[in-house]
Amino acid sequence: MCLVVFSWKKHPDYPLVIRANRDEFFMRPSKKIHLWKTGFYAGKDLKSEGTWMGFHPNGKWSLLTYYRDFHHPKKALISRGKLVQNFLESSSSPLDYLKEVQTNQEKYDGFNLLVSDGNHLLYYSNYGEDITEVEPGIHGLSNGLLNAPWPKVQLAKKQLIEQIENRINAESLLNILNSKETFPLEKLPDTGVPPKMEEGLSAQFIRLNDNYGTVSSAALVLEKSGNVTFKERSFEWDYRKFTDETYRFKAQT
C-alpha cells in the first residue's frame, strides 16, 4: 500500500473508515481480497505470499506502506507483507506484536505498519523512532512517516474530511484519492529517486514507466453495529477498465 487515509474513532457511527491505494508493478501477480483460510479478509501477493491490508472479523486489522528512502536502503530478508499476515494470525496484542517486530526490524525493507485490536491502534516504522499509539482523528500515510506533510497526503486528508461530512460508504469513498495531479520538486521530499520519478510518484493515482502504477484501490467502512464493508477496485493499465470485489461481514466490537 502506498497511500492511505483513515478516520479512527472520530465519527460516532463509524469507528473506522479507510481509503487506500496500492501502487505496484502491473506484472507482479496478486489475488484480490478474499477470505483466507486463517479467517481474515485481505488481498494476497502471490510472489512473496503476504498481504498489504487485512481485516479479521474478531476486530483485528492491519495495513502497511512501503517507506521509500533510496539514500539509506535496508536489506530485505523477509517480505514486509508477512508483517500484516502474522499479526492477523497471531493472538498477540498490538503492543506485544510491535515489540517483537521492533527487535527484528532490520530483516525487512522500509515499512510503516499499523496494527489494531479494535480498541487500540499502534504504529511503527523501521525508519521511525518508537512504537506510538494513534490518537482518534483523521490520519494520512504514504511512503514517509505517519502524517508526514507530503502534498498528496495532505490532499487525501482534506478529501476524506469532506467525504465524511457528506456521505460514508465504500462506493463513495472510491471517488477520492484519484487525483493524477503531480507536484513540483520544491514541495516534495527527496527519497533518492530521480527527479522526474519523484514528481511522477507525487500523484495520488500513479501511472509511471508504462509498467508501474496504482493497481488497486480499497475502501473499508466499519459501522458502530459491527457491520463491515470491504471493497476493492482493481485497475488495468487503462484505468477506465476495472473490476470490483466487495465483502460484507460482521465484526466483534
C-alpha positions as CSV (number, residue, x, y, z in Angstrom):
1,M,0.0,0.0,0.0
2,C,1.4,3.4,-0.9
3,L,-1.3,5.9,0.0
4,V,-3.7,5.6,2.9
5,V,-6.1,8.0,4.7
6,F,-8.3,6.9,7.5
7,S,-10.6,8.1,10.2
8,W,-10.0,6.4,13.6
9,K,-12.7,6.7,16.3
10,K,-13.6,10.2,15.2
11,H,-17.1,9.6,13.8
12,P,-19.8,8.5,16.3
13,D,-21.3,6.0,13.9
14,Y,-18.3,4.8,12.0
15,P,-15.3,4.0,14.3
16,L,-13.1,3.1,11.3
17,V,-13.1,4.4,7.7
18,I,-10.1,3.5,5.5
19,R,-9.4,4.6,1.9
20,A,-6.1,3.3,0.3
21,N,-4.3,2.9,-3.0
22,R,-1.9,0.2,-3.8
23,D,1.0,1.0,-6.2
24,E,2.9,-1.9,-7.7
25,F,4.3,-3.3,-10.9
26,F,1.4,-4.5,-13.1
27,M,3.2,-7.7,-13.9
28,R,3.5,-8.7,-10.2
29,P,0.9,-11.4,-9.5
30,S,-1.6,-10.9,-6.8
31,K,-5.0,-12.1,-5.7
32,K,-7.9,-9.8,-4.9
33,I,-9.4,-9.6,-1.5
34,H,-10.8,-12.9,-0.3
35,L,-11.4,-14.8,2.9
36,W,-8.1,-16.5,3.9
37,K,-8.1,-20.0,5.4
38,T,-6.9,-18.4,8.7
39,G,-10.1,-16.3,8.9
40,F,-9.3,-12.8,7.7
41,Y,-10.1,-10.8,4.6
42,A,-7.3,-9.5,2.5
43,G,-5.6,-9.5,-0.9
44,K,-2.5,-11.6,-1.4
45,D,0.8,-11.0,-3.0
46,L,1.4,-14.3,-4.9
47,K,5.1,-13.6,-5.3
48,S,6.0,-13.3,-1.6
49,E,2.7,-14.7,-0.1
50,G,2.0,-11.8,2.3
51,T,-0.6,-9.0,2.2
52,W,-0.7,-5.2,2.5
53,M,-4.0,-4.8,4.3
54,G,-6.4,-7.1,6.1
55,F,-9.3,-7.2,8.5
56,H,-10.3,-10.1,10.8
57,P,-13.9,-10.5,12.0
58,N,-12.5,-10.7,15.5
59,G,-11.9,-7.0,15.2
60,K,-8.2,-7.0,14.4
61,W,-6.9,-5.2,11.4
62,S,-3.6,-4.1,10.0
63,L,-2.0,-2.4,7.0
64,L,1.4,-1.3,5.8
65,T,3.0,1.0,3.3
66,Y,6.5,1.0,1.8
67,Y,8.9,3.5,3.3
68,R,10.8,5.0,0.4
69,D,14.4,6.0,1.2
70,F,16.9,5.1,-1.5
71,H,19.6,7.2,0.3
72,H,19.6,4.7,3.2
73,P,18.2,1.3,1.8
74,K,17.7,-1.7,4.0
75,K,18.4,-5.3,3.0
76,A,15.2,-7.3,3.0
77,L,15.4,-10.9,4.4
78,I,11.6,-11.3,5.0
79,S,8.8,-9.9,2.9
80,R,7.0,-6.9,4.5
81,G,3.7,-8.5,3.7
82,K,4.3,-11.0,6.4
83,L,4.0,-8.3,9.0
84,V,0.3,-7.8,8.3
85,Q,-0.4,-11.5,7.9
86,N,1.4,-12.6,11.0
87,F,-0.4,-10.0,13.2
88,L,-3.8,-11.1,11.9
89,E,-3.0,-14.7,12.5
90,S,-1.5,-14.2,16.0
91,S,-3.0,-13.9,19.4
92,S,-0.6,-11.1,20.4
93,S,-1.8,-7.7,21.5
94,P,-0.8,-4.8,19.2
95,L,1.9,-3.6,21.6
96,D,3.4,-7.1,22.1
97,Y,3.4,-7.7,18.4
98,L,5.2,-4.5,17.5
99,K,7.8,-5.0,20.2
100,E,8.6,-8.3,18.6
101,V,8.7,-6.6,15.1
102,Q,11.0,-3.9,16.6
103,T,13.6,-6.5,17.6
104,N,13.7,-7.9,14.1
105,Q,13.2,-4.6,12.1
106,E,16.4,-4.9,10.2
107,K,15.2,-8.0,8.4
108,Y,12.6,-6.0,6.5
109,D,12.9,-3.4,3.8
110,G,11.5,0.0,4.8
111,F,7.9,-0.1,6.2
112,N,5.2,1.7,8.0
113,L,3.0,-0.7,10.0
114,L,-0.4,-0.1,11.6
115,V,-1.9,-2.8,13.9
116,S,-5.1,-2.7,15.8
117,D,-7.2,-5.0,18.0
118,G,-10.3,-2.7,17.5
119,N,-9.7,-0.9,20.8
120,H,-6.1,0.4,20.3
121,L,-4.3,1.4,17.2
122,L,-0.5,1.4,17.2
123,Y,2.1,2.5,14.6
124,Y,5.7,1.6,14.0
125,S,8.2,2.2,11.2
126,N,11.7,0.8,10.9
127,Y,12.7,4.3,9.8
128,G,11.0,5.9,12.8
129,E,11.9,6.2,16.5
130,D,9.5,4.2,18.6
131,I,6.1,2.5,18.8
132,T,3.3,5.0,19.1
133,E,-0.4,4.9,19.8
134,V,-2.5,6.6,17.2
135,E,-5.0,9.0,18.6
136,P,-8.6,9.4,17.3
137,G,-8.8,11.6,14.3
138,I,-8.0,11.8,10.6
139,H,-4.6,10.4,9.6
140,G,-2.7,10.0,6.4
141,L,0.2,7.8,5.4
142,S,2.2,7.3,2.2
143,N,5.9,6.4,1.8
144,G,7.1,8.7,4.6
145,L,6.2,8.6,8.3
146,L,2.6,8.8,9.6
147,N,1.1,12.2,8.9
148,A,4.2,13.4,7.1
149,P,3.1,16.6,5.2
150,W,3.5,15.2,1.7
151,P,1.2,17.1,-0.8
152,K,-0.8,14.0,-1.7
153,V,-1.2,13.0,1.9
154,Q,-2.5,16.5,2.9
155,L,-4.9,16.4,-0.1
156,A,-6.1,12.9,0.9
157,K,-6.9,14.1,4.5
158,K,-8.8,17.0,3.1
159,Q,-10.7,14.8,0.7
160,L,-11.7,12.3,3.5
161,I,-12.9,15.1,5.8
162,E,-15.1,16.4,3.1
163,Q,-16.4,12.9,2.2
164,I,-17.3,12.1,5.7
165,E,-19.2,15.3,6.1
166,N,-21.3,14.3,3.1
167,R,-21.6,10.5,2.8
168,I,-19.9,7.5,4.2
169,N,-20.0,4.2,2.3
170,A,-17.4,2.2,0.4
171,E,-18.6,3.1,-3.0
172,S,-18.4,6.9,-2.4
173,L,-15.0,6.5,-0.8
174,L,-13.6,5.2,-4.0
175,N,-14.3,8.6,-5.6
176,I,-11.4,10.1,-3.6
177,L,-7.6,9.6,-3.8
178,N,-7.9,9.5,-7.6
179,S,-6.0,12.7,-8.4
180,K,-3.4,12.4,-11.1
181,E,-2.0,15.8,-10.4
182,T,1.7,15.9,-9.7
183,F,3.6,18.4,-7.6
184,P,6.8,20.4,-8.2
185,L,10.0,19.2,-6.7
186,E,10.3,22.0,-4.2
187,K,7.2,20.7,-2.5
188,L,8.4,17.1,-2.4
189,P,10.6,15.0,-0.2
190,D,14.0,13.8,-1.5
191,T,13.6,10.0,-1.3
192,G,16.6,9.2,-3.5
193,V,14.8,8.5,-6.8
194,P,15.4,10.6,-10.0
195,P,13.6,14.0,-10.0
196,K,11.2,13.0,-12.8
197,M,10.3,9.9,-11.0
198,E,9.8,11.8,-7.7
199,E,7.4,14.0,-9.5
200,G,5.5,11.1,-11.1
201,L,5.2,9.4,-7.7
202,S,3.8,12.5,-6.1
203,A,0.3,11.9,-7.7
204,Q,-2.4,10.1,-5.7
205,F,-3.2,7.9,-8.7
206,I,0.0,6.9,-10.4
207,R,0.9,5.8,-14.0
208,L,4.7,5.5,-14.4
209,N,7.2,3.9,-16.8
210,D,4.5,2.0,-18.7
211,N,4.5,-0.8,-16.1
212,Y,4.2,0.7,-12.6
213,G,1.3,2.5,-11.0
214,T,-1.9,2.3,-8.9
215,V,-3.0,-1.3,-9.4
216,S,-5.9,-1.2,-7.0
217,S,-7.9,0.9,-4.6
218,A,-9.6,-0.2,-1.4
219,A,-12.3,1.2,0.9
220,L,-13.3,-0.2,4.3
221,V,-16.1,1.0,6.5
222,L,-16.7,-0.3,10.0
223,E,-20.1,0.7,11.5
224,K,-20.8,1.0,15.2
225,S,-23.0,-2.0,14.9
226,G,-20.0,-4.1,13.8
227,N,-21.1,-4.3,10.1
228,V,-18.0,-4.1,7.8
229,T,-17.9,-3.4,4.1
230,F,-14.6,-4.1,2.4
231,K,-14.4,-3.1,-1.2
232,E,-11.5,-3.3,-3.7
233,R,-11.3,-1.9,-7.2
234,S,-8.6,-3.5,-9.4
235,F,-7.4,-1.5,-12.4
236,E,-5.9,-2.4,-15.8
237,W,-3.2,-0.1,-17.2
238,D,-6.1,1.8,-18.8
239,Y,-7.6,2.9,-15.5
240,R,-11.0,3.3,-17.1
241,K,-11.1,-0.5,-17.1
242,F,-11.6,-2.0,-13.7
243,T,-13.3,-4.8,-11.7
244,D,-14.8,-4.6,-8.2
245,E,-14.8,-7.1,-5.3
246,T,-16.9,-6.5,-2.2
247,Y,-17.2,-8.3,1.0
248,R,-19.7,-7.6,3.8
249,F,-19.4,-9.3,7.2
250,K,-19.9,-8.7,10.9
251,A,-17.0,-7.9,13.2
252,Q,-16.8,-8.1,17.0
253,T,-16.9,-4.6,18.5
